[in-house]
Amino acid sequence: MKRMTPLLVLVIALLIMVMLMPRVANAQGVIKVTQVYTFQLNGEITDNTYDELRSVINQLPPNSVLVIYMKTPGGLLDAALNIVSLFETTNVVTVGYVYPTGSYAWSGGTLVLLSTTVAAMAPGTVIGSCQPVEINELTGQEIFITEPKILNAVAKYFVEAAEFRGRNTTFAASCVYNDTNLGPQEALRYHVINYVADNIYQLLAMMNGTTVNVNGVNYTLIIESPTITQLTPSINYQVYETLQNPVIENILSILGVLLILAGLLTAHIYLAGIGAVLLVMLALLGLPISYAGLGLMITGALFMAFEWHSGGKLHGVLIAIGAVLIALGLILLIPAPTPTQYALKYSPTTLSIILYIEIIGLGALSAWIVMLIARAIRARPISTILYYPTAGLTGVAAEDIKAGQVGIVKVRGEYWKALALEDIKEGDRVVITSYEGNMVKVKRAA
């Protein structure tokens, strides 16, 4: 038997490689989907929305399928642009689904939908109306932007996002320039979306066996009886969203103003300080979640320091407030959880009950403060007698005070800085001889 020549061996090896290559490529280009994750994108698109989506996607295994239920009027352009960049670079199959019936994805929501790997709509839903607007923060008035420099830039970004996913670029431009809107059948006909589905099960059945592009690589989806896991934001994002609720913000703003007013009218500087810190806290909530958490912790630590500096004369009130602020800050700084932790679903009913309890509690506290102010004003005419101690009033020394030194005395339930005219022991009854510059002069009562 003749020996095989090296050339013949090489030819046979090449034939075997050619025969095997399609099979290898096919094996690498298949995603078997056994679990599908879902996420709710409801309400305005904000930086918090982007942070939540980024946190969710970063925790999912590669080539996972994430269905994003969408019902949004749009929101911040920067946040929407960040979400687009996130979707275009992730190794997760993102499925934008305007659902349920009656939902909408307008403005920035349309841009987000265009950027998803797979786009779908339920019957009776709408997308479009993407002309950018500028909102006056003081009046809330919306001003449509018509300046070509901005309008053309936004329209071009919409076009590029649509082209990246092979979608209709004409609609992408028209929804910015002309506020064009489309229903599901129109969007499907014009190749703006991939599917119209009544529910997620029908959508997944339509996607089964189709090809998707993930980071430049084509994959065939094999979806057979997958487990559907609903993801919810971690507790820190839920607390952050609750604190950013407009109702809560308005109540805290009113409460802060009332505390400042009460503190100034009754010469309780610390009370006014608490109100001021409430307003500062609201300002901090406009920052990204990590900065807001750090700011709340620092504010809480300052409260505790003020209480310590006052020698505990406020009976631990500032320590309690500081502890609450630090706890909130720690919650906001909780690291991103694992997918298993994300799968824990917080009941919307429970969250609603908690929200209503907070509203009722803060409302009752505000009403109590208003009642105290009204009672104080009605009790006596406005005069220096109402707000400032006068000669002849008696009180109790809150600490030992040597003659010629300044200490703290309690008069009419209020703590005052006092200059001692003689040595005074803690607990001694004292009498005010005069009041000057927010300080009283005292001596031992006869």
Kinemage of the C-alpha trace (Angstrom):
@kinemage 1
@onewidth
@group {chain A} dominant
@subgroup {mainchain}
@vectorlist {calphas} color= white
{ca met a 1} P 0.000 0.000 0.000
{ca lys a 2} L 1.378 3.343 -0.992
{ca arg a 3} L 1.966 5.921 1.684
{ca met a 4} L -0.241 9.042 1.576
{ca thr a 5} L 1.583 12.035 0.238
{ca pro a 6} L 1.799 15.151 2.457
{ca leu a 7} L -0.276 17.061 -0.093
{ca leu a 8} L -3.124 14.529 0.132
{ca val a 9} L -3.047 14.676 3.938
{ca leu a 10} L -3.276 18.466 3.829
{ca val a 11} L -6.246 18.363 1.429
{ca ile a 12} L -8.130 15.891 3.634
{ca ala a 13} L -7.457 18.024 6.738
{ca leu a 14} L -8.765 21.136 4.992
{ca leu a 15} L -11.914 19.294 3.904
{ca ile a 16} L -12.564 18.168 7.469
{ca met a 17} L -12.100 21.736 8.768
{ca val a 18} L -14.485 23.132 6.150
{ca met a 19} L -17.107 20.535 7.091
{ca leu a 20} L -16.806 21.294 10.799
{ca met a 21} L -16.705 25.108 10.616
{ca pro a 22} L -20.441 25.668 9.982
{ca arg a 23} L -21.306 23.451 12.917
{ca val a 24} L -18.932 25.303 15.220
{ca ala a 25} L -20.220 28.674 14.062
{ca asn a 26} L -23.798 27.497 14.539
{ca ala a 27} L -23.032 26.345 18.061
{ca gln a 28} L -21.493 29.711 18.918
{ca gly a 29} L -24.389 31.608 17.326
{ca val a 30} L -27.201 30.060 19.382
{ca ile a 31} L -28.645 31.426 22.629
{ca lys a 32} L -30.801 28.922 24.475
{ca val a 33} L -33.124 30.979 26.645
{ca thr a 34} L -34.364 29.224 29.772
{ca gln a 35} L -34.993 32.336 31.845
{ca val a 36} L -36.374 35.718 30.801
{ca tyr a 37} L -36.060 38.780 33.028
{ca thr a 38} L -38.570 41.640 33.028
{ca phe a 39} L -38.245 45.221 34.253
{ca gln a 40} L -40.794 48.044 34.551
{ca leu a 41} L -39.870 51.395 33.004
{ca asn a 42} L -42.784 53.510 34.151
{ca gly a 43} L -43.032 57.275 34.511
{ca glu a 44} L -40.496 59.935 33.662
{ca ile a 45} L -37.057 58.901 32.437
{ca thr a 46} L -34.481 60.344 34.840
{ca asp a 47} L -30.879 59.749 35.830
{ca asn a 48} L -32.277 57.369 38.430
{ca thr a 49} L -33.901 55.336 35.620
{ca tyr a 50} L -30.539 55.003 33.907
{ca asp a 51} L -28.822 54.001 37.158
{ca glu a 52} L -31.456 51.314 37.805
{ca leu a 53} L -31.179 49.854 34.299
{ca arg a 54} L -27.387 49.895 34.385
{ca ser a 55} L -27.387 48.174 37.774
{ca val a 56} L -29.828 45.515 36.535
{ca ile a 57} L -27.987 44.832 33.270
{ca asn a 58} L -24.575 44.671 34.930
{ca gln a 59} L -25.847 41.942 37.253
{ca leu a 60} L -27.366 39.729 34.537
{ca pro a 61} L -25.430 36.851 32.937
{ca pro a 62} L -24.141 37.455 29.373
{ca asn a 63} L -26.672 36.847 26.575
{ca ser a 64} L -29.597 37.091 28.986
{ca val a 65} L -32.945 38.324 27.669
{ca leu a 66} L -34.336 41.390 29.445
{ca val a 67} L -37.874 42.486 28.549
{ca ile a 68} L -38.468 46.124 29.507
{ca tyr a 69} L -42.133 47.020 29.915
{ca met a 70} L -42.462 50.661 28.873
{ca lys a 71} L -45.036 53.274 29.817
{ca thr a 72} L -43.339 56.647 29.803
{ca pro a 73} L -44.027 60.197 28.602
{ca gly a 74} L -40.286 60.692 28.125
{ca gly a 75} L -37.985 62.625 30.392
{ca leu a 76} L -34.450 63.947 30.590
{ca leu a 77} L -32.576 63.829 27.286
{ca asp a 78} L -29.219 63.116 28.945
{ca ala a 79} L -30.688 60.129 30.797
{ca ala a 80} L -32.233 58.764 27.581
{ca leu a 81} L -28.913 59.173 25.732
{ca asn a 82} L -27.118 57.272 28.482
{ca ile a 83} L -29.661 54.449 28.251
{ca val a 84} L -29.166 54.256 24.468
{ca ser a 85} L -25.399 53.973 24.931
{ca leu a 86} L -25.946 51.297 27.580
{ca phe a 87} L -28.196 49.217 25.297
{ca glu a 88} L -25.884 49.515 22.290
{ca thr a 89} L -22.840 48.242 24.187
{ca thr a 90} L -24.317 45.602 26.497
{ca asn a 91} L -24.074 41.836 25.961
{ca val a 92} L -27.688 41.431 27.127
{ca val a 93} L -30.567 41.061 24.660
{ca thr a 94} L -32.774 44.069 25.453
{ca val a 95} L -36.428 43.856 24.443
{ca gly a 96} L -38.393 47.120 24.584
{ca tyr a 97} L -42.098 46.342 24.951
{ca val a 98} L -44.689 49.136 25.126
{ca tyr a 99} L -47.183 47.327 27.334
{ca pro a 100} L -49.946 46.972 28.510
{ca thr a 101} L -52.696 48.194 26.182
{ca gly a 102} L -53.143 51.941 26.608
{ca ser a 103} L -49.459 52.527 27.315
{ca tyr a 104} L -47.173 54.911 25.454
{ca ala a 105} L -43.492 55.620 24.906
{ca trp a 106} L -43.259 59.219 23.837
{ca ser a 107} L -40.272 61.501 23.346
{ca gly a 108} L -37.248 60.001 25.120
{ca gly a 109} L -39.216 56.773 25.520
{ca thr a 110} L -39.336 56.409 21.727
{ca leu a 111} L -35.561 56.891 21.555
{ca val a 112} L -35.058 54.180 24.177
{ca leu a 113} L -37.396 51.833 22.278
{ca leu a 114} L -35.529 52.419 19.007
{ca ser a 115} L -32.242 51.470 20.691
{ca thr a 116} L -33.367 48.098 22.083
{ca thr a 117} L -32.284 44.845 20.449
{ca val a 118} L -35.927 43.905 19.868
{ca ala a 119} L -38.771 46.450 19.819
{ca ala a 120} L -42.409 45.509 20.325
{ca met a 121} L -45.745 47.131 21.094
{ca ala a 122} L -49.033 45.891 22.482
{ca pro a 123} L -52.282 46.739 20.668
{ca gly a 124} L -53.648 50.169 21.551
{ca thr a 125} L -50.275 51.736 22.357
{ca val a 126} L -48.529 54.797 20.863
{ca ile a 127} L -44.987 56.041 20.247
{ca gly a 128} L -43.622 59.332 18.874
{ca ser a 129} L -43.839 63.069 19.753
{ca cys a 130} L -40.113 63.544 20.167
{ca gln a 131} L -39.541 67.278 19.699
{ca pro a 132} L -37.307 68.353 22.603
{ca val a 133} L -38.696 70.800 25.126
{ca glu a 134} L -37.155 72.985 27.804
{ca ile a 135} L -38.983 73.153 31.129
{ca asn a 136} L -38.878 76.261 33.320
{ca glu a 137} L -38.113 74.891 36.788
{ca leu a 138} L -39.863 77.799 38.512
{ca thr a 139} L -43.111 77.904 36.524
{ca gly a 140} L -43.173 74.405 35.039
{ca gln a 141} L -43.886 75.898 31.606
{ca glu a 142} L -42.774 73.805 28.628
{ca ile a 143} L -41.000 75.637 25.798
{ca phe a 144} L -40.534 73.720 22.539
{ca ile a 145} L -36.986 73.922 21.218
{ca thr a 146} L -36.839 75.054 17.587
{ca glu a 147} L -33.216 76.176 17.429
{ca pro a 148} L -31.664 74.245 14.500
{ca lys a 149} L -28.402 73.605 16.346
{ca ile a 150} L -30.177 71.583 19.027
{ca leu a 151} L -33.037 70.186 16.947
{ca asn a 152} L -30.765 68.847 14.196
{ca ala a 153} L -28.419 67.263 16.720
{ca val a 154} L -31.272 65.464 18.488
{ca ala a 155} L -32.825 64.331 15.189
{ca lys a 156} L -29.490 62.981 13.953
{ca tyr a 157} L -29.026 61.013 17.158
{ca phe a 158} L -32.493 59.476 16.733
{ca val a 159} L -31.600 58.535 13.144
{ca glu a 160} L -28.303 56.929 14.169
{ca ala a 161} L -29.978 54.968 16.980
{ca ala a 162} L -32.600 53.655 14.540
{ca glu a 163} L -30.026 52.843 11.858
{ca phe a 164} L -27.875 50.974 14.389
{ca arg a 165} L -30.769 48.532 14.881
{ca gly a 166} L -31.842 48.533 11.223
{ca arg a 167} L -35.032 50.484 11.862
{ca asn a 168} L -36.866 53.173 9.895
{ca thr a 169} L -34.719 56.305 9.945
{ca thr a 170} L -37.385 58.409 8.228
{ca phe a 171} L -39.697 57.996 11.208
{ca ala a 172} L -36.803 58.634 13.597
{ca ala a 173} L -36.253 62.062 12.042
{ca ser a 174} L -39.947 62.842 11.548
{ca cys a 175} L -40.874 62.200 15.178
{ca val a 176} L -38.360 64.900 16.171
{ca tyr a 177} L -39.103 67.485 13.478
{ca asn a 178} L -42.860 66.872 13.122
{ca asp a 179} L -43.838 65.115 16.369
{ca thr a 180} L -45.040 62.128 14.322
{ca asn a 181} L -46.911 59.417 16.251
{ca leu a 182} L -47.471 55.777 15.295
{ca gly a 183} L -49.699 52.996 16.540
{ca pro a 184} L -48.454 49.397 16.715
{ca gln a 185} L -49.605 48.245 13.260
{ca glu a 186} L -48.211 51.366 11.576
{ca ala a 187} L -44.927 51.008 13.444
{ca leu a 188} L -44.705 47.355 12.364
{ca arg a 189} L -45.559 48.169 8.733
{ca tyr a 190} L -42.905 50.895 8.558
{ca his a 191} L -40.255 48.681 10.217
{ca val a 192} L -39.992 50.828 13.325
{ca ile a 193} L -40.646 47.837 15.591
{ca asn a 194} L -40.249 44.087 15.212
{ca tyr a 195} L -43.461 42.710 16.684
{ca val a 196} L -46.997 43.471 17.834
{ca ala a 197} L -47.906 41.150 20.703
{ca asp a 198} L -50.813 40.919 23.138
{ca asn a 199} L -48.630 39.691 26.015
{ca ile a 200} L -45.129 38.564 26.840
{ca tyr a 201} L -45.830 34.908 26.081
{ca gln a 202} L -46.947 35.746 22.557
{ca leu a 203} L -43.932 38.022 22.166
{ca leu a 204} L -41.477 35.316 23.252
{ca ala a 205} L -43.137 32.822 20.904
{ca met a 206} L -42.640 35.284 18.024
{ca met a 207} L -38.987 35.781 18.982
{ca asn a 208} L -38.262 32.045 19.145
{ca gly a 209} L -35.984 30.994 16.287
{ca thr a 210} L -35.214 34.546 15.179
{ca thr a 211} L -31.776 36.109 14.832
{ca val a 212} L -30.610 39.030 16.953
{ca asn a 213} L -27.396 41.010 16.910
{ca val a 214} L -25.569 41.422 20.210
{ca asn a 215} L -22.386 43.494 20.128
{ca gly a 216} L -21.881 42.810 16.422
{ca val a 217} L -22.446 39.040 16.667
{ca asn a 218} L -25.563 37.358 15.268
{ca tyr a 219} L -27.291 34.839 17.510
{ca thr a 220} L -30.308 32.609 16.991
{ca leu a 221} L -32.710 32.677 19.929
{ca ile a 222} L -34.089 29.335 21.072
{ca ile a 223} L -36.842 30.109 23.573
{ca glu a 224} L -38.683 27.115 25.003
{ca ser a 225} L -40.867 27.387 28.125
{ca pro a 226} L -38.630 29.931 29.885
{ca thr a 227} L -39.010 30.999 33.484
{ca ile a 228} L -40.066 34.650 33.691
{ca thr a 229} L -38.501 36.573 36.563
{ca gln a 230} L -39.685 40.077 37.377
{ca leu a 231} L -36.882 42.345 38.526
{ca thr a 232} L -37.511 45.319 40.771
{ca pro a 233} L -35.112 48.059 41.857
{ca ser a 234} L -33.184 47.345 45.036
{ca ile a 235} L -34.367 48.898 48.294
{ca asn a 236} L -32.001 51.870 47.971
{ca tyr a 237} L -33.510 52.908 44.630
{ca gln a 238} L -37.028 52.397 45.984
{ca val a 239} L -36.298 54.644 48.976
{ca tyr a 240} L -34.659 57.191 46.670
{ca glu a 241} L -37.686 57.230 44.356
{ca thr a 242} L -40.029 57.575 47.350
{ca leu a 243} L -38.082 60.567 48.657
{ca gln a 244} L -38.181 62.083 45.169
{ca asn a 245} L -41.956 61.664 44.966
{ca pro a 246} L -43.425 65.141 44.279
{ca val a 247} L -45.949 64.768 47.122
{ca ile a 248} L -43.218 63.892 49.625
{ca glu a 249} L -40.994 66.707 48.339
{ca asn a 250} L -43.801 69.256 48.703
{ca ile a 251} L -44.654 68.109 52.230
{ca leu a 252} L -41.001 68.195 53.309
{ca ser a 253} L -40.594 71.648 51.745
{ca ile a 254} L -43.616 73.012 53.625
{ca leu a 255} L -42.463 71.335 56.830
{ca gly a 256} L -38.992 72.844 56.454
{ca val a 257} L -40.402 76.348 55.953
{ca leu a 258} L -42.742 75.942 58.946
{ca leu a 259} L -39.880 74.792 61.170
{ca ile a 260} L -37.756 77.762 60.123
{ca leu a 261} L -40.673 80.121 60.779
{ca ala a 262} L -41.401 78.546 64.163
{ca gly a 263} L -37.727 78.683 65.123
{ca leu a 264} L -37.390 82.354 64.240
{ca leu a 265} L -40.633 83.366 65.976
{ca thr a 266} L -39.816 81.518 69.201
{ca ala a 267} L -36.038 82.138 69.186
{ca his a 268} L -35.398 78.383 68.860
{ca ile a 269} L -32.393 78.510 66.559
{ca tyr a 270} L -32.021 74.744 66.522
{ca leu a 271} L -35.631 74.348 65.370
{ca ala a 272} L -34.959 76.693 62.479
{ca gly a 273} L -31.789 74.718 61.770
{ca ile a 274} L -33.778 71.504 61.447
{ca gly a 275} L -36.054 73.170 58.914
{ca ala a 276} L -33.066 74.444 56.970
{ca val a 277} L -31.528 70.977 56.904
{ca leu a 278} L -34.784 69.548 55.547
{ca leu a 279} L -34.532 71.954 52.635
{ca val a 280} L -30.866 71.061 52.164
{ca met a 281} L -31.828 67.375 52.148
{ca leu a 282} L -34.317 68.029 49.343
{ca ala a 283} L -31.542 69.722 47.377
{ca leu a 284} L -29.294 66.685 47.949
{ca leu a 285} L -31.981 64.409 46.511
{ca gly a 286} L -31.451 66.090 43.166
{ca leu a 287} L -27.950 64.577 43.037
{ca pro a 288} L -27.082 61.055 41.837
{ca ile a 289} L -28.010 58.416 44.390
{ca ser a 290} L -24.469 57.811 45.699
{ca tyr a 291} L -23.803 61.532 46.236
{ca ala a 292} L -27.217 61.962 47.842
{ca gly a 293} L -26.482 59.113 50.241
{ca leu a 294} L -23.101 60.564 51.162
{ca gly a 295} L -24.642 64.017 51.635
{ca leu a 296} L -27.345 62.652 53.952
{ca met a 297} L -24.739 60.839 56.055
{ca ile a 298} L -22.621 63.986 56.398
{ca thr a 299} L -25.710 66.024 57.327
{ca gly a 300} L -26.693 63.423 59.918
{ca ala a 301} L -23.205 63.496 61.411
{ca leu a 302} L -23.385 67.307 61.651
{ca phe a 303} L -26.691 67.033 63.534
{ca met a 304} L -25.102 64.687 66.047
{ca ala a 305} L -22.126 67.031 66.388
{ca phe a 306} L -24.470 69.966 67.106
{ca glu a 307} L -26.224 67.935 69.796
{ca trp a 308} L -22.897 67.028 71.376
{ca his a 309} L -21.720 70.652 71.170
{ca ser a 310} L -24.885 71.815 72.930
{ca gly a 311} L -24.106 69.500 75.816
{ca gly a 312} L -27.233 67.396 75.286
{ca lys a 313} L -29.515 70.316 76.085
{ca leu a 314} L -31.895 69.282 73.295
{ca his a 315} L -32.628 65.919 74.935
{ca gly a 316} L -31.277 63.874 72.019
{ca val a 317} L -33.580 65.349 69.365
{ca leu a 318} L -30.725 66.160 66.999
{ca ile a 319} L -29.113 62.776 67.641
{ca ala a 320} L -32.345 61.038 66.635
{ca ile a 321} L -32.666 63.146 63.485
{ca gly a 322} L -29.007 62.572 62.663
{ca ala a 323} L -29.420 58.826 63.098
{ca val a 324} L -32.377 58.812 60.695
{ca leu a 325} L -30.419 60.788 58.084
{ca ile a 326} L -27.393 58.508 58.422
{ca ala a 327} L -29.640 55.443 58.085
{ca leu a 328} L -31.199 56.876 54.917
{ca gly a 329} L -27.739 57.652 53.562
{ca leu a 330} L -26.546 54.107 54.261
{ca ile a 331} L -29.618 52.691 52.511
{ca leu a 332} L -28.924 54.801 49.426
{ca leu a 333} L -25.323 53.560 49.408
{ca ile a 334} L -26.268 49.864 49.494
{ca pro a 335} L -24.233 48.044 46.801
{ca ala a 336} L -26.026 46.649 43.757
{ca pro a 337} L -27.631 43.290 44.617
{ca thr a 338} L -27.288 40.018 42.744
{ca pro a 339} L -29.958 38.865 40.272
{ca thr a 340} L -31.438 36.593 42.942
{ca gln a 341} L -31.911 39.558 45.235
{ca tyr a 342} L -33.369 41.557 42.375
{ca ala a 343} L -35.942 38.844 41.869
{ca leu a 344} L -37.462 39.631 45.256
{ca lys a 345} L -40.624 41.525 44.421
{ca tyr a 346} L -41.734 44.302 46.736
{ca ser a 347} L -45.522 44.459 46.774
{ca pro a 348} L -46.832 47.687 45.183
{ca thr a 349} L -49.689 47.592 47.696
{ca thr a 350} L -47.233 47.532 50.600
{ca leu a 351} L -45.212 50.384 49.123
{ca ser a 352} L -48.409 52.414 48.600
{ca ile a 353} L -49.436 51.852 52.216
{ca ile a 354} L -46.000 52.977 53.425
{ca leu a 355} L -46.207 56.069 51.211
{ca tyr a 356} L -49.659 57.002 52.542
{ca ile a 357} L -48.524 56.469 56.147
{ca glu a 358} L -45.574 58.813 55.532
{ca ile a 359} L -47.858 61.412 53.971
{ca ile a 360} L -50.345 61.226 56.864
{ca gly a 361} L -47.559 61.345 59.459
{ca leu a 362} L -45.806 64.319 57.896
{ca gly a 363} L -49.148 66.057 57.364
{ca ala a 364} L -50.072 65.564 61.014
{ca leu a 365} L -46.680 66.891 62.130
{ca ser a 366} L -47.099 69.958 59.905
{ca ala a 367} L -50.588 70.561 61.302
{ca trp a 368} L -49.239 70.273 64.858
{ca ile a 369} L -46.522 72.857 64.146
{ca val a 370} L -49.068 75.238 62.607
{ca met a 371} L -51.315 74.780 65.646
{ca leu a 372} L -48.442 75.590 68.022
{ca ile a 373} L -47.573 78.730 66.067
{ca ala a 374} L -51.211 79.854 65.977
{ca arg a 375} L -51.665 79.171 69.694
{ca ala a 376} L -48.520 81.131 70.553
{ca ile a 377} L -49.585 84.105 68.450
{ca arg a 378} L -53.119 84.139 69.891
{ca ala a 379} L -51.932 83.724 73.481
{ca arg a 380} L -50.298 87.178 73.769
{ca pro a 381} L -49.830 90.244 71.604
{ca ile a 382} L -46.616 90.320 69.616
{ca ser a 383} L -44.065 91.995 71.829
{ca thr a 384} L -40.672 91.463 73.309
{ca ile a 385} L -42.403 89.926 76.324
{ca leu a 386} L -43.574 87.032 74.144
{ca tyr a 387} L -40.242 86.217 72.607
{ca tyr a 388} L -37.498 87.410 74.917
{ca pro a 389} L -36.907 86.941 78.642
{ca thr a 390} L -37.257 90.036 80.787
{ca ala a 391} L -35.860 91.056 84.137
{ca gly a 392} L -37.562 89.340 87.029
{ca leu a 393} L -38.292 86.010 85.322
{ca thr a 394} L -37.006 82.984 87.192
{ca gly a 395} L -35.506 79.775 85.902
{ca val a 396} L -33.171 76.894 86.722
{ca ala a 397} L -29.435 76.528 86.066
{ca ala a 398} L -28.745 73.637 83.680
{ca glu a 399} L -25.091 73.416 84.711
{ca asp a 400} L -22.547 74.842 87.119
{ca ile a 401} L -21.638 78.438 86.218
{ca lys a 402} L -18.863 80.390 87.867
{ca ala a 403} L -19.187 84.116 88.410
{ca gly a 404} L -18.360 86.074 85.268
{ca gln a 405} L -18.641 83.025 83.019
{ca val a 406} L -21.309 81.959 80.515
{ca gly a 407} L -23.463 78.887 80.987
{ca ile a 408} L -26.932 77.556 80.241
{ca val a 409} L -30.136 78.232 82.163
{ca lys a 410} L -33.684 77.095 81.533
{ca val a 411} L -36.381 79.777 81.549
{ca arg a 412} L -40.001 79.067 80.601
{ca gly a 413} L -38.939 75.719 79.197
{ca glu a 414} L -36.313 77.292 76.930
{ca tyr a 415} L -32.540 77.122 77.211
{ca trp a 416} L -30.658 80.438 77.211
{ca lys a 417} L -27.035 81.465 77.377
{ca ala a 418} L -26.544 83.169 80.704
{ca leu a 419} L -23.797 85.307 82.220
{ca ala a 420} L -23.570 84.492 85.931
{ca leu a 421} L -23.181 87.443 88.297
{ca glu a 422} L -22.208 85.017 91.062
{ca asp a 423} L -21.308 81.346 91.428
{ca ile a 424} L -24.310 79.174 90.572
{ca lys a 425} L -24.705 75.411 90.958
{ca glu a 426} L -26.630 73.133 88.608
{ca gly a 427} L -30.259 73.002 89.704
{ca asp a 428} L -30.148 76.339 91.550
{ca arg a 429} L -33.084 78.645 90.944
{ca val a 430} L -31.957 81.833 89.212
{ca val a 431} L -33.524 85.187 88.448
{ca ile a 432} L -32.889 87.259 85.320
{ca thr a 433} L -31.525 90.723 85.970
{ca ser a 434} L -31.253 91.853 82.331
{ca tyr a 435} L -31.256 90.678 78.711
{ca glu a 436} L -28.683 91.843 76.158
{ca gly a 437} L -27.599 90.439 72.791
{ca asn a 438} L -29.399 87.092 73.045
{ca met a 439} L -27.882 86.496 76.466
{ca val a 440} L -29.364 86.895 79.931
{ca lys a 441} L -27.615 87.962 83.114
{ca val a 442} L -28.637 85.911 86.125
{ca lys a 443} L -28.066 85.547 89.822
{ca arg a 444} L -29.332 83.098 92.413
{ca ala a 445} L -32.973 83.608 93.300
{ca ala a 446} L -33.663 84.677 96.849
